[in-house]
Amino acid sequence: MNKSSIFVWGSSFFLLGSFLGVSKQTGIILPLILFVFGLFCSFKIKERRLKIFAIFLVFFLLGFLKAEVSSWETSTYSKYYGQKAFFKATITKDPEIYKQRFKRITLKPEGFDQMLLTTFFSRDQYFYGDHVFVSGKIKEPRSDDDFNYKRYLQSKNIYAQISSPEIFVLTKANGFTLNSNPAIFWSLKFKHWVYKQFQQKLPKEQAGLLVSLLVGQKELLSEQTITEFTKAGLAHIIAVSGFTLTLILLFCNKLGAYIGKKKAWIICLAVAFLYIVMADFAAGVIRAALMSGIFVFGKSLGRQYALLPALAFTAGALVFLNPLIIKYDIGFMLSFLSILGILFFVPPLEILLEKIHIPKRFEIRSIIATTLAAEIVTVPLTLYYFQQFSVVAPLSNLLILPILPICLALGYLVCFPLIGFLIAKILLIPLNYCLFVVSTLSSFKYSTLNFKIQASVLILAYIGIFLFYRALMRKLKDV
């Protein structure tokens, strides 16, 4: 085992330790350590193997302890729980539309580093950077047995909620005040202008779908459509994640064969930047874009041997800075796992697809292999988070994912003057196709099975995927 492999495996054990620490899965730690130790002892024990085991154990415990330490941070608002408070604050994110009726606003009170979240009904207009006066009852975020909502908010530096708030704008943000970052302010202005163009030139549901595909923001989609996407096993393509971005960047990078590598890279950078801008420079989106970017540019440079250490280092560093993202930032997890799936499973899947005579023309074989590879490694995670297994997911992904680049390539062209309305008419074809496929597949009586899996089962599932990959590679070598 060379140094690069030791580092990759060490990073993997660090991520595993972090996940178990965040999940409070202390019961599985000792059996897991004994399993790894037994695995090494099953070979002829040498001093080097014991050293490697010690390194892995240190990485694992470092991840677990770092996650434990991160959970010690307490809310600075705890002494105000249940009390009505009056304070000045700044709106730190673009207000979201929740269930098409309510506004969800993130606030940073003066003199506090931790943020507050409030969801309320209001016809007033608020924007990122507005300086406001707030009155309302401060409460502790509530969790249930299925989901630790409190920890999820903490991963976003939100430590309390406000109920029945009254919010009055003291100073409107203009992009030049101290309360707002000019880059974020003007990017949000651009985002809302793009949204307006979509809504003017496309029907409501199609405009909402396009926004969801572009940046994973579902505020313009109906609850029924969101439910249908979940049942069809396509929730990941309308969520903030690097899963879709990775597929888009891979498609853009393939254009290098026709327009040249330099132009393809420029397109990739432009797409990644637009994705980040349209998603409000959210930390989760930047993490996902970073992972996707490293993967795509590494492949385009032909440095696949260095890809895994680079991805392992990036993932480890991001989790070290904020251990909570290993469980509560599903976008980060989906992007990381889908990249690993594409990196490892695409080559053997392309060989298998060639054997059953799937054509290579128009990148059909590559698209199917990429889609299946990403699906193989993300299914356990989506089961863990959404507690649903979509029976139709493999079919729906194969029918929808290949046309995503078309939707996204044409999407921004809708904003162009003169040709925008023409492009919108053309774009209706793939958008209506997506809605039809999702509606049809999700309508089947047994399209989804509802069940819950524990963190320990999730880990076992990925051990099974790893063993399946090893067996697949051995079989292909023997052929």
ABEGO torsion letter per residue (X at the ends): XBAAAAAAAAAAAAAAAAAAAAAGBAAAAAAAAAAAAAAAAABBBBAAAAAAAAAAAAAAAAAAAAAAAAAABBBAAAAABGBBBBBBBBBABBBBBBGGABBBBBBBBBGBABBBBBBBBBABBBBBGBBBBBBEBBBBBBBBAABBAAAAAAAAGBABBBBGBBBBBABBBAGABAABBAAAAAAAAAAAAAAAAAAAABBAAAAAAAAAAAAGBAAABBAAAAAAAAAAGAAAAABBBAAAAAAAAAAAAAAAAAAEAAAAAAAAAAAAAAAAAAAGGBAAAAAAAAAAAAAAAAAAAGAAAAAAAAAAAAAAAAAAABAAAAAABAAAAAAAAAAAAAAAAAAAAAAAAAAAGBBABGGAAAAAAAAAAAAAAAAAAAAAAAGBBBAAAAAAAAAAAAAAAAAAAAAAAAABBGAAAAAAAAAAAAAAAAAAAAAAAAABAAABBBBBBBAAAAAAAAAAAAAAAAAAAAAAAAX
